[in-house]
């Protein structure tokens, strides 16, 4: 028998099984996708700061209605990697109150200034009363109310925030 056919006859079934094993993916989310202890939570608000040509902080903070918070620190921040913390019930209530009292849903979806090349974006999301809103701000002259909303979300997190490491990211910053 030809040695090539002999080889294929012995190893082809194993290669087929191996290729199916390597290409199949589970539909169940892994713990990396869901994070610890918030599978029953729904996003309340988030803020993401994107890069600039300088040393702008780059991160995303997601706040869940249960008070659970995940921060992904990427660059030019004190903590790089994935971290979690928990807000108090009063903090969560104050975020909900701010959303309701300041008409966050009435902001435009995009505030852009194409003539400015080096301005970091602030992307905020809000999800309350089954209403979702995503706001992208790349305009240095954005409305003061929008800038206040971004500052309000950032105000819950500072150098004294007790972040718990979920996963460290190497080679960043």
C-alpha positions as CSV (number, residue, x, y, z in Angstrom):
1,X,0.0,0.0,0.0
2,X,1.2,3.5,-0.8
3,X,2.7,5.1,2.4
4,X,0.7,8.4,1.9
5,X,-2.6,6.5,1.9
6,X,-1.5,4.4,4.9
7,X,-0.7,7.6,6.8
8,X,-4.0,9.3,5.8
9,X,-5.9,6.2,6.8
10,X,-4.4,6.1,10.3
11,X,-4.4,9.8,11.1
12,X,-7.2,11.5,9.1
13,X,-10.0,10.5,11.6
14,X,-8.0,11.9,14.5
15,X,-7.3,15.1,12.6
16,X,-11.0,15.6,11.8
17,X,-12.0,15.1,15.4
18,X,-9.2,17.4,16.6
19,X,-10.2,20.1,14.1
20,X,-13.9,20.0,15.3
21,X,-12.8,20.1,18.9
22,X,-10.6,23.2,18.3
23,X,-13.2,25.1,16.3
24,X,-16.3,24.5,18.3
25,X,-17.2,27.1,20.9
26,X,-19.5,27.0,23.8
27,X,-22.4,29.4,23.9
28,X,-22.2,29.6,27.7
29,X,-20.4,32.7,28.8
30,X,-17.1,32.2,30.6
31,X,-16.3,33.8,33.9
32,X,-14.1,36.3,31.9
33,X,-17.1,37.5,30.0
34,X,-19.5,37.9,32.9
35,X,-17.2,38.8,35.8
36,X,-17.8,37.6,39.3
37,X,-21.1,38.0,41.1
38,X,-23.0,40.2,38.6
39,X,-24.8,37.7,36.4
40,X,-28.1,38.8,37.8
41,X,-27.3,42.5,37.3
42,X,-28.2,44.9,34.5
43,X,-26.0,47.7,33.4
44,X,-27.1,51.1,34.9
45,X,-24.4,53.4,33.4
46,X,-20.9,53.3,32.1
47,X,-18.2,55.8,31.0
48,X,-15.3,55.1,28.7
49,X,-12.4,57.4,28.1
50,X,-10.5,56.8,24.8
51,X,-6.9,57.6,23.9
52,X,-5.4,60.9,22.7
53,X,-1.9,61.6,21.3
54,X,-0.7,62.4,24.8
55,X,-1.2,60.9,28.2
56,X,-4.9,60.9,28.5
57,X,-6.3,58.2,30.8
58,X,-7.9,55.3,29.0
59,X,-10.4,53.2,30.8
60,X,-14.0,51.9,30.9
61,X,-16.1,51.8,34.1
62,X,-19.4,49.9,34.0
63,X,-21.8,50.3,36.9
64,X,-24.5,47.7,37.4
65,X,-27.9,48.3,39.0
66,X,-26.9,46.0,41.9
67,X,-24.0,48.4,42.7
68,X,-21.4,46.1,41.3
69,X,-18.7,48.0,39.2
70,X,-16.1,46.7,36.8
71,X,-13.2,48.9,35.7
72,X,-11.0,48.1,32.8
73,X,-7.9,50.3,33.2
74,X,-6.0,50.4,30.0
75,X,-3.4,53.2,29.9
76,X,-2.3,56.2,31.9
77,X,-4.4,55.2,35.0
78,X,-3.3,54.1,38.4
79,X,-4.7,50.6,38.0
80,X,-4.2,48.7,34.7
81,X,-6.2,45.5,34.2
82,X,-9.7,44.4,35.2
83,X,-10.9,45.5,38.7
84,X,-14.1,45.5,40.6
85,X,-15.7,47.4,43.5
86,X,-19.2,47.9,44.8
87,X,-21.1,51.2,45.2
88,X,-23.5,51.8,48.1
89,X,-27.2,51.6,47.7
90,X,-27.2,55.4,48.2
91,X,-24.7,55.9,45.3
92,X,-26.8,53.8,43.0
93,X,-29.9,55.8,43.9
94,X,-28.0,59.1,43.3
95,X,-27.1,57.9,39.8
96,X,-30.7,56.9,39.1
97,X,-31.9,60.3,40.4
98,X,-29.3,62.2,38.3
99,X,-30.5,60.3,35.2
100,X,-34.1,61.2,35.9
101,X,-33.5,64.8,37.0
102,X,-31.1,65.9,34.3
103,X,-32.8,64.3,31.3
104,X,-29.8,62.3,30.2
105,X,-31.9,60.5,27.6
106,X,-32.4,63.8,25.8
107,X,-28.8,64.2,24.9
108,X,-27.9,63.7,21.2
109,X,-26.3,60.4,20.4
110,X,-23.1,62.0,19.0
111,X,-21.2,65.2,19.8
112,X,-18.4,65.5,17.3
113,X,-15.9,68.1,16.1
114,X,-14.1,66.7,13.1
115,X,-11.6,69.6,13.0
116,X,-10.1,68.5,16.3
117,X,-7.8,65.5,15.8
118,X,-6.4,65.0,19.3
119,X,-9.4,65.1,21.6
120,X,-10.2,61.9,23.5
121,X,-13.7,60.6,23.4
122,X,-16.0,60.1,26.3
123,X,-18.5,57.4,25.7
124,X,-21.3,57.1,28.2
125,X,-24.1,54.6,28.4
126,X,-27.3,54.7,30.5
127,X,-29.9,51.9,31.0
128,X,-32.8,52.7,33.2
129,X,-36.6,52.0,33.0
130,X,-35.9,49.7,30.0
131,X,-34.4,52.6,28.1
132,X,-30.9,52.4,26.7
133,X,-28.9,55.4,25.5
134,X,-25.3,55.6,24.2
135,X,-23.6,59.0,23.9
136,X,-20.3,59.6,22.1
137,X,-18.6,62.9,22.9
138,X,-15.5,63.9,20.8
139,X,-16.3,67.6,20.9
140,X,-14.4,70.0,23.2
141,X,-17.3,72.4,23.0
142,X,-19.9,69.8,24.0
143,X,-22.8,71.1,26.2
144,X,-22.0,71.7,29.8
145,X,-24.8,69.4,30.9
146,X,-23.1,66.5,29.1
147,X,-19.7,67.3,30.6
148,X,-21.3,67.4,34.0
149,X,-22.8,64.0,33.4
150,X,-19.4,62.6,32.6
151,X,-17.8,64.2,35.6
152,X,-20.7,62.9,37.8
153,X,-20.0,59.3,36.7
154,X,-16.2,59.8,37.3
155,X,-16.8,61.4,40.7
156,X,-17.6,58.0,42.3
157,X,-14.1,56.7,41.6
158,X,-10.8,58.2,42.8
159,X,-7.5,57.2,44.3
160,X,-9.2,56.0,47.5
161,X,-11.6,53.6,45.6
162,X,-11.0,50.1,46.9
163,X,-10.5,48.3,43.6
164,X,-10.2,44.5,43.8
165,X,-8.1,42.9,41.1
166,X,-9.9,40.6,38.7
167,X,-7.2,40.2,36.1
168,X,-3.9,42.0,35.6
169,X,-3.0,43.1,32.1
170,X,0.7,42.9,31.3
171,X,2.6,45.1,28.8
172,X,0.2,48.0,29.1
173,X,1.1,51.7,29.7
